[in-house]
Amino acid sequence: MRTVLAKARKISVPTRQEEERKGRIAGLLLGLVRDEASKHPQVVGVEMGGSYAKGTWLKDRMDFDIFVKIRTDVDEKTFEDVGKRIGFDSMKRFGPRLRYSEHPYVEAEIRGIKVNVVPSYDVGMGQWRSAADRSSFHTRFILEKLDGPRKDEVRLLKKFLKGVGIYGAEIAREGLGGYVAEVLVYNYGSFLGVLEAASSLTPGHVIGSPAKKFGTPLVLIDPIDSNRNLGTAISPQNVARFILASRAFLKKPSLRFFTGVRRSPNRKNLKNVLVVRFRYKWRSPDIVWGQVKRAAAALSGQLELGGFEVVRRGAVTDEESEAALIFLLRLPTIEGFAVKNGPEVYRRSDAENFILKNSGNIMTWVGDDGRILSMQRREYYHAKKLLEHLLRNRSAQAGVPSGLIPDIRRGFKVLRGDEPASKSIKKALAEITSTDGLLFSAGR
């Protein structure tokens, strides 16, 4: 264990030279934003936030989050306009583009590092007007509560979460974000303390002091806001993966939990996979990820109603122009007929109605238990044909989000899992069709 953790620290904790280099970039960016912010009387300050300000950023990986603090008497439209103007003007040398969360913000990139210029209101504790308002309080809390060694414990935990594929609170991942990692180390003291606690989690486990009841599998209370449950953003699947990964590492420590394991698709399963691939007009990743996930869930339900057993489903986007919905089926082709169970003959009205509605079926008969049964032809017994029909003719009724329908109508393809695919789709296929060797390594 000690040797593994020592190696993990080397790939997680930045060197002094890296800190100095990132510090110079941070100073440059902060100066650019402050220069532009000074032109707007609505702004009362500019400050660095996120993992850089808290000293918990990972070696070779970090973003800069710069918060523009705006007076609380400013209306929402002006708040957004001022935030966008400062973001675009300050980052004009670095290819700025608009992103959306609760409010729009500006993202740019310098030397491979993402920079987010985010507006927030200059509020007091608990007087939140936007989700970004808590950020400065989060920074102060972590700086006050975690010393240098504990910050490195946070880095270990982040690297572990990244290695097992559950790092990030964004909707694409629905995992454990950076602040969650910091709060967990605050509560349990160390990386191993967090894993020990996680390995024994029970449903609805509560960490912290909530002001009300929450119904998520893991309840993790924000230390600066007892009404906020950080566990809301974590999917039940990722809570379970966190538990399994913690148990597996404690039982058999390995650096692979921090570096990750490259997965390949299971070729036997690929023949039962269908991929709906299409292109979309660019919009914020959070928006399109939410749309494709909802579409996959809705179409999975339609496939089940059509008689197909969906073993697993997934959705993926390259966050630029391509998206795909993925379905692993028990069988992509099923029998061409289905048997409908009717009422008992003693229920006269129901029995007569059932007989009338099914009079054109292949055959109708009385079963051994006295119920009426009827065999009918399936309209679709190839899952590919059913998906094509739904997407061409009934996408709205099938539950596809309205924002995706224009993209799908411009063109889509339903492909087998073993047909050529892009890098992002191949990665999703590997996750859907193969066993996660990290989570289930303890049993091998």
N, C-alpha and C positions, 0 to 999 in steps of 0.2 A: 504493500500500500504506500509506504513512504517513498519508494523509488518512483512509482507511478505519479504521485502527486508532485514530486520534485520536477519531473519531466513536463507535467501538465502546466506547472507555473511558468516554465521557460517559454512555452508557446502561448501563454495567456497574458502575462504581465509585460508591459512595454519597457524597453530599456530607457536609461536616462537620455540617451541620444534621441530616441524616438519622441520622448516627452518634450525635449527642447525644440525639435523640428515641428511638432504639432503645435507647440506653444507659439512659435513664430507665425504659423498660418492662422491660428486663432486670433492673435493680435491684429493681423492684417484685416481679417474679415470683420472683426468687431469694430475696428476703426472705420471701415467702409460703411457699415450700417449706421454707426453713430453720426457720421458726417451727413448722411441723407436724412436721418431722423431729426437732426437739428433744424431742418427746414420746415418742420411741421409742428405747430404750437400744441397740437393735441397729444404729443408724445412727452412723457415725463421721465423716460429712461430706457436704456438698452442694456441687456445683460445676457451672458452666456448661460445656458442651461444644459440639461441632458447629462450623459455619462461623462463628457469631458469636464464639465464644471464640477461634477461630484468626484472625479478621479477614479471612476470605475470602468473606463473604456478598455476594450480588449486590444491586445497587441495586433497590429496589422489590420484592425477593423474599427472604424468609428465614424460617426456623423457629428457635425456641429449643429447644435440647435441654438439659434439666437432669438431671444424674445424681445419684441418691441412693446414696451409698457405704455398703454394709452389711458388717458383720463376716463374715469367712470361716467362722466356726464356726456360723453360722446355717444351719439346714436349708432345703431348697428351698421347702417350703410356706410357712414363715414369711417367707422372702425375698420370695416373691410377694405374700403377704398384706400385709406392711409396705409394699412398694412401691405396691400398689394403694391402701391406706388414705391414705398421704401424698399420692399423686397426686390422689385424689378430694377430700380435705379441703382441700388447698391451692388447687385450681382450681375449687372449688364455685361461684364467681361467674361462671365462663366456660364453662359447659356441658360438663363433662368426660365422656369416654366411654372405654371400655376398648378398647385395641388389642392385637394379638398379633404378636410376632416369635418369637424363641426363648422368651422369657418375656413375660407380659402387661405392658403399660405403659399410662399414662393420657395421653390427648391432649385438649387444649382449644384454644380460639381466643379471642384478645384483639385487637381492632382489626384484624381480617383476618390476624393472624399466628398460625400454629399453634405450640402449646407442647407439648412431649413431656416428661413426667416419667418417667424411666426408672431402675429399680433396677439396681445393679451391685455386684459384690463388690469389696471393698477389697483387691486382690491385688497381689503383686509382679510385676515383669516376667516374662512367660512362664508365669505360674501361672494362666492363664485358667480361670474356672469358668463364665462366660457370655460370649456374644458382645459384650455391652456393656462388659465389663471392659477391653477395649483402648482404649476411647474417650479416657480421660484421658491415656493414653500417646501416642495419635495427636495430641492437642492439644499436648502438650509438645514432641513431635518437630517439628511444623510451626512452632510459635512459635520454636523454636531454629534451624531450618534455613532458613526463608523470611523475608526482610526485607520492608519495605513495598512496594517496587517489584515484587518477585516475587509477593507476595500479589495485586497488581493483575493480574499475568500469569495467575494462577489464575482470577481473575474473568473475564478475557477468554476463557479456555478454557471455563469453565462456560457463559458466554453463547453461545459458539459451539456447544457440544454441545447446548444447549437449542434454539438456532435451527435446527439440522439434525435435531432430534427424537430424539436418543439420550442425553439427560441423565437420569440416575437409575438407581440400582442395584436398585430395588424390582422385584419380579417382573412388575409391569405393564409395565415398560419394558425390563428386562434390558439396560440401557445402562451408561454410564460415570458413576459417582456422584461426589459432591463430593470424597471422600478420594482417589479415583482421579485426579481432575484435579490435586489437590495433589501427589500422588506423581509424576505425570508431569512437572510443572513442576520439582519437586525434582531429578528425573533429567536433564531436558533444558534447564533454565535459563530458559526463556521460552515464551510462547505459540507463537511461530513455530518455536522449536526443537522443540516437541512435534509440530507439524504436519509439519515436515520429516521427523522420524523416522517418524511415522505413515504418510506417503505412500510409504515404502519398506519397510513391514513385510512379513515373510515368515511362512509358517505356523509356529506354535509359537515365535515370537520371544520371547526371554526378556529381561525388564527387571528387574534386581536380582540378588540372590544366593540362589537357592533351596536349601533343605536337602534337597530330593528332587525327583524328576521329576514334571512335570505334563503333561497332554495336551490343554490348551485351545489355541485358535487364537492367543491372546495370553496370555503368562504375565507377570504383573506382581506382583512380590513385595512384600509389606508390609514396609517398612523396619524395623518393630519386631518382626516375627515371620516368620522365614525359612521357616516351614512353611505360611504362608498365601499363597495365590494370589488376588489381587484380581480376576484375569481370569476366575475361575470364574463370577462373576455376570454376565459380559458375553456375550450370545449371539453365535454366529458371524456372524449377519446384521448385528448392530450393529458388530462389529469391521470387517466389510467396508464398512459405511456410513461408519465413521470414516475408513477409508483413502481412499475415494472423495471424501468431503467435504474432506479435507485436500488432496488433489491438485487438486480443483476450485478451492478458495480460493486456493491458491498460484499457480495458473495465471491466475485471473481474480478478484482480490479484490473483494468487494462487501459492503456493510453488511447485505445480505439474509441472509447466513450467520449474523448475530447476531440479527436481528429475526424470522427465519423467513418462510416463504412460505405463504400460505393456498392450500390445494389444493382443487380441486373434483372430484367424481366424473366419470369418463369415461362419458358416457351410453350409448355403444355397448356398453361392457363391463357396465353395470348390468343389461342384459337377461339376462345369463348368470350373475347373482349370485342366490344364495338366502341368506336370513337367517332363522336360528332365533332367535326372540325370546321371552323368558320373564322372569318376575319371581322374585326370590329373597328369602328371609328374611335380614335384615342379618347380616353377619359381617365379620370383619376383611378389608380389601381384599386383603392378601397371600394369604389363604386362597381367596377367591372367584376372584381372578385366576388362581391356579394351577389351580383346578378348571375354569374355562372354557377355558383354553388346552389342558389335557389332553383335554377333551371335543371341542374342535375338531379336534385331531390324530387322535383315535380315530375320529370320524365321517368325517373325510377319508379314512382308510384303508378304511372300510366302503363309501364311495362308489366308491373305486377298485376294490374287489373286485366291486362291482356293475356295473362297466363304464364308469363316468363318469370323465373326466379332470379332476382338480382342479388348476387352474392356480395359484391362491393360496388361502390360508385365513387367517382371523383370528378374534380373539375380543375382546370389549369389554364393559366394565361401567361404569356411572355411579358405582359404589362406594356406592350407596345402596339400590337395589331392582331395577334393570333390568340384564339381561345379554343378550348376543347372540352367536351363532356365525355366522360369515360364510364363504361358499364361492364363489369365482369359478370357474366351470366352463367347459370348452371348449364344451360343449353341455349345456343342462339336460335335453334329451330326446334319447335315442339310439334306434337301430334296435331293433325288438322281438324280435330273435333274436341268438344268439351262436354262433360256431363253436368247438367244443372240439377241441383236438389230442390225438389218442390215440397209442398205441404203434405201432411197426412190426409188421407181421403176423408176422414171424419170432419175435417174443416171444409164443409161443403162449398161455401162461397170462394174461399181461397183456392180450393182444388179446381173448381170450374174456371176461374180466371187463369190459373196456371196452364190448364189444358188448352184454353183458347189462345193464349199468347204464344204457345209453343207448338201450335198445330202444324206448322210448316217445317219442323225439325226432322232430322234423320229418322228418329223413332222416339216414342214415349212409352213408358211402362211403369208398373208398380214394383217397388223394391221389396226385399225380404222383410223390412221393418214396417211396411204399409205406407211408405211415402211414395209420391209420384216422382219419377225421374225422367229426364229428357236429354237426348243427345243432340247437340247442335254443331253445325259447321263453324269453325273459327274464320273470321274475316282475314286475320293475319296470323300466320304461324311461323313467319320469319321475323325475328326481332328487328332486323334492318329495315324491312318493309314497313313495319309499324312505326318506327322512329321517323322514317322519311314521310309517311303520311301525316303524322302529328305535326312535324315541323313545317311542312308545306301548307297544310290546310287547317290545322287546329292548334297552332302554337299558343294562342292566348287562352283557349279553353283548357289546354293541357297544363297550364300553370307556368309557362315560360314568362319571366318578367317582361313587362312592356318595353323597357329600355333595350332589351336584347332583340326584340322581334324585327326591327328594321335591319339589323346586322345580319340576322339569319335569312331574311327574305332576299338579301343581296346575293346569297349563295352559301351553301354548306355541302359537306360530304360526309357520308356515313361509311367509315372504313373499318376493316378488321384490325385487331390489335397487332397482327404480324406484318401489316403493311408499313412502308416507309413513313417516318414521322420526324418532327422537329425535335430539337434537344429537350425543350421543356416538356413535350408530350412523352418522350421516351423516359424521362425521369419520373413522371407521374405513373406511367405504365409499370415501371419497376416497383414503385411503392405499392401499387394496387395488386400486382400479381405475385409478389414474392414475400417470404418471411423476413421480418426485421431481425437480423442476426445479433444485434445488440440487446434488444429487449428480451429475447428468448435464448440468449447465450448460456445462461446459468443452467438450463436444462440439457445442455449438450455435453 
